Amino acid sequence: MSALPECVEVVTGTAPAASVIWLHGLGADGYDFVPVVKELDVNALPGLAGGVRFVFPHAPLRPVTVNGGMVMRAWYDIRMVDLVRLEDEAGLRESEASCAALIAREAGRGIPARRIVVAGFSQGGAVTLQTGLRHGERLAGLMVLSSYLPLAAHVAGERAPANRDVPIFMAHGSDDPVVARERAVASREQLAGLGYAVEWAEYPMEHTLCLEEIADIRAWLGRVLA
């Protein structure tokens, strides 16, 4: 098993019935989305009165090519700004293994895979798809925020049968200058072409989250974890 990354954890109740593993974006860390937990108010959702365990892992420190080799927290290297050419396959697969290890740890703490959502923003969203589509046990859902499908040419041959019907929520800003909307739309269309149930939401924003998006995330979590 891959080594577990260090994590920040927020548990919203005394008897969590589900887990959300939420991966941050390039240059951030596991604290980035902790404030969102309060806004989601998941304990008020049906079936979640006992709470949810939110797991926010820290990406490892590594040099990032497009940032002049600066060392920062990153799930994988970015070599080209188009996010398509020269993908860091080794880094993506390393982070996939780390995410899979976090899923296994949640199972060991009594949360079965069907009660686990894997989520991520930007780079974290790419690792969410990299991991979730290949995971051997059915997950509750994949939440992909301001992100895209990595190693797209490999997906059809590597995807796991267990998650071919996993719910996928993709949300994107119409004015995103980091992950172009066109890149996200192409990812959505490829996933839909492979038969995945993709729920798409778009907001008038750049590379960030907005209040409307948080409300939509809450509603989606309520559906997949009901």
N, C-alpha and C positions, 0 to 999 in steps of 0.2 A: 504494500500500500504506500502511496505517496505520502510524504511528510505533510502534516496538517499545518496550514498557515496560521499565524496568530490572528485572533479575532476579537472584535467587540461584540458583546451579546446584550440584548435587551429582551427580557421576558415580561410579557404584559399581564400575566396572571400566575396563579399558584399551581395550575394543572394544565400546562400547554398541550393542546390537541393537534397542533400543526407547527411546522417550522418554515421560515422564509430565509433562504440563503441569498444574500444580496451583495453583489460584487460592484465595487466602485469603479470609476473611470481613471484614465491616465493622470498620474500626478497627484491624485487624491489619496485618501486612506479609508480605513473602515469606519471612521467617525462621520464620514461625509453625509450619509443618509439617516443617521440616528435621529435627528430632529423630526423626520417625516413620520416616525412611528406614532408619536402622539397625535398627529393630524389624521392618521388612518383610523384610529379608534376601533381597532379590530375586535375588541371584546364585546362590542355592541352588535356584531354580526351574528347571524344564526349559527349555532353550533360551536361558537368560539368564545363562550363566556369564560372558559377556563384559561384562556389566553393563547398567545402565539409566541414562540421563541424566534426572534430575529437574530440572525447570525451575519455579522458584517466582517468578512476577512480582510486582512491587509495584503495587498499584492507585494511580491518581493521587490527589492531595489535592483534596478538594472539600467544600463545605459540605453537611451532611446535615440535612434539614428536621426529622425526628423527634427529632434531638438538639439542637434549638434553633439550628440553623445552624452548629454547631461544625464546623470544618474538620478532616477526618480522611481517612485512606485509604479510598476507597470506589469500587467499580466503577460505581456509579450512585447517584442520590439515592433516599432512602426518604422519601416524603411522608406516608404513612399506615401505622399499625402493622399493619393487616390485610394489607398487601403486595399488595392487589388494586386498590384505588382509586388513581387519579392516578399510575399507574406512570410512571417516568422513561424513556420510550421512547428518547429521544435518548441518554441515558447508557448504556442497555443496548446500543444498536446501536454506540455508540462502543467499548464494551468488547468487543463481539463482533468488531469489526474488529481490535482489538489482539490478541485471542486467535487470530484467523485468521492474523495476521502471524507470531505465534509458531509456529504449525503450519507455515507456509511456510518459516520459518527452519530448523526441524528437517529439513524435506525437503531444503533446501539443504545441510544437514550430513550427508546420507546416510541419514536415517531416513524411509522412506516413510510416508504417512498411515496405512496399515494397521498400522503398528507404533507408532502414537502414541495414547496414552490422554489424554483431557482430563478433568481432575478439579477439584472445587472444594467448598469448605465454605461453607454459608450463601449469602451474596451470590455467592461464587465458584462455587457449585453452580448458581445461577440462570444465570450467564454460561456455564457449561459446557453447559447445555441450549440456551441461546440460540444458541450457536455451533455445537455439534456437530450439532444437528438440521438445520441449514441448510448445513452444510459440503458442498462439491461432490465431495469425495473420501472414500471409505470410511475411517473411523477404526477403531482397534482396540476402543475402548469409551469410554463416558462414565460417570464416577464422581461421584455426586451425594450429598453428605453434609449432612444437616440442612438441606435446602433445598427448592426448589419450582420449578414451571414458570412462567417469566415470560412476559408478552405472550401468554397462553394462547390468546386468540381468533385470533391470527395464525398459529399453528403449522401448521394443516392446509393453509393456502394457501402457506406459505413453505418448508416442509420440503423437503430435497433427496432425490431418489430414491436417491442413493448410500448414504445412511445410514438407510434405512428398516428395515434389519435390524441396526443397530448394537446390541451388548449394552449395556444400561444397568443400573448397580448403584445403587440408592437405599437409603440407610441413614438412620435417624431415631431420635431419642430419644422414648420414649413420654410423657415429661414436659417436652418442650421448651417453654419459655415465650416464645421469640423467634419461631420459625417453628412455628406450631401444627401438631400432628400431622395435624389434619383438612385443613390446607392441603396438606401433603405427600401425604396419601392421595388427595385429589382430583387432584393432579398425576399421581400414579401411575396412577389410573384413566383419566384422559384419554389418557395415553401408551399404555396398554394398549388402549384403544378405537381408537386410530389404528394399532394393529398392532405396536407396539414390544415387544421382548422385555425386560421389566423384571424384574430380580431385586430383591426387597424384603427388607430386614432391619431389625428393630426391637429396641431395647435399652432397659432401664430406666434412663434417664439424661435429663439436660436438654440444653442446647445445647452439646455437646462431643463428644469421641471417647472410646471406652473400649477396653480391651485386647481384648475379644471382637470388636469391630468391626475393629480393626487386623488380627486374624487372618483375618477374613472378607475384608477388602480384599486381603490377601496371596494368599488362595486364588483370589479372582476375577481378580487380575492374572495369576496363574499360568495360568488358563484362557484369558483373552483374548490373552495374549502368548506362548502356547506355540508 
